[in-house]
């Protein structure tokens, strides 16, 4: 993962797993956005309450995780769709602006 302004060099991401293969989380992700750049605090706060990315420069992947048809699809235009490795479940989603 990228921290402190370091470049992201991983070729894959796992949501809810660990290096041992044991589930490390029990969370409901509603919206997943990743950039190939370090966003400012202001940019992060702007993105927090919007589903669609406001900043599209350097957008690596965007997946709004609602509805089974969309949960594995990258809507950024980069074609980085997810590979399913478990059972998908839907939950009630927060009232966030498009």
C-alpha positions as CSV (number, residue, x, y, z in Angstrom):
1,X,0.0,0.0,0.0
2,X,1.0,3.6,-0.5
3,X,1.7,5.6,2.6
4,X,3.4,8.9,3.2
5,X,3.6,9.8,-0.5
6,X,5.3,6.6,-1.5
7,X,4.5,5.2,-5.0
8,X,2.1,2.2,-5.2
9,X,4.1,-0.7,-6.6
10,X,1.8,-3.7,-6.0
11,X,0.3,-5.5,-9.0
12,X,-2.8,-6.7,-7.1
13,X,-5.0,-5.6,-4.2
14,X,-7.0,-7.8,-1.8
15,X,-10.0,-6.5,0.0
16,X,-10.6,-8.3,3.3
17,X,-7.8,-10.9,3.1
18,X,-4.4,-11.4,4.5
19,X,-1.1,-12.9,3.4
20,X,-2.0,-16.1,5.3
21,X,-5.2,-16.5,3.4
22,X,-7.3,-15.9,6.5
23,X,-10.0,-13.2,6.3
24,X,-8.6,-10.2,8.2
25,X,-11.7,-8.0,7.9
26,X,-15.5,-8.1,8.2
27,X,-16.4,-4.8,6.4
28,X,-18.8,-3.5,3.9
29,X,-17.1,-1.5,1.2
30,X,-19.5,0.8,-0.7
31,X,-17.2,2.6,-3.0
32,X,-13.6,1.9,-4.0
33,X,-11.3,4.5,-5.6
34,X,-7.6,4.3,-6.1
35,X,-5.3,6.9,-7.7
36,X,-1.7,6.6,-9.0
37,X,-0.9,9.8,-7.2
38,X,-0.9,11.3,-3.7
39,X,-4.1,13.3,-3.1
40,X,-4.1,16.4,-0.9
41,X,-6.2,16.4,2.2
42,X,-8.7,18.7,0.5
43,X,-9.0,16.3,-2.5
44,X,-9.6,13.4,-0.1
45,X,-12.3,15.3,1.8
46,X,-14.0,16.2,-1.5
47,X,-14.0,12.5,-2.6
48,X,-15.3,11.3,0.8
49,X,-18.9,12.2,0.2
50,X,-19.2,11.5,-3.6
51,X,-19.5,8.2,-5.3
52,X,-18.3,9.3,-8.7
53,X,-14.7,10.5,-8.6
54,X,-14.3,14.2,-8.7
55,X,-10.6,13.9,-9.5
56,X,-10.1,11.8,-12.6
57,X,-6.4,12.5,-13.2
58,X,-4.3,9.5,-12.3
59,X,-7.4,7.4,-11.4
60,X,-6.3,3.8,-11.3
61,X,-9.6,2.0,-10.5
62,X,-13.1,3.0,-9.5
63,X,-15.6,0.4,-8.4
64,X,-18.9,1.4,-6.8
65,X,-19.6,-1.8,-4.9
66,X,-23.4,-1.8,-5.1
67,X,-25.4,-4.4,-6.9
68,X,-23.9,-7.7,-8.0
69,X,-23.6,-6.5,-11.6
70,X,-21.2,-3.7,-10.6
71,X,-19.1,-5.3,-7.8
72,X,-16.4,-6.6,-10.0
73,X,-16.3,-3.9,-12.6
74,X,-13.8,-1.1,-13.0
75,X,-15.7,2.1,-14.1
76,X,-12.5,4.2,-14.4
77,X,-12.1,3.2,-18.1
78,X,-8.8,1.4,-17.4
79,X,-10.3,-2.1,-17.6
80,X,-8.9,-3.3,-14.2
81,X,-11.9,-5.5,-13.2
82,X,-11.7,-7.5,-10.0
83,X,-11.4,-11.3,-9.7
84,X,-13.9,-12.9,-7.3
85,X,-12.3,-15.0,-4.5
86,X,-15.2,-15.5,-2.1
87,X,-18.9,-14.8,-1.7
88,X,-20.2,-11.4,-2.5
89,X,-23.0,-10.0,-0.2
90,X,-25.0,-6.8,-0.5
91,X,-25.9,-4.5,2.4
92,X,-27.9,-1.2,2.7
93,X,-25.7,1.6,1.5
94,X,-25.1,5.0,3.0
95,X,-26.9,8.1,1.6
96,X,-23.9,9.5,-0.3
97,X,-24.3,12.0,-3.2
98,X,-23.5,10.9,-6.8
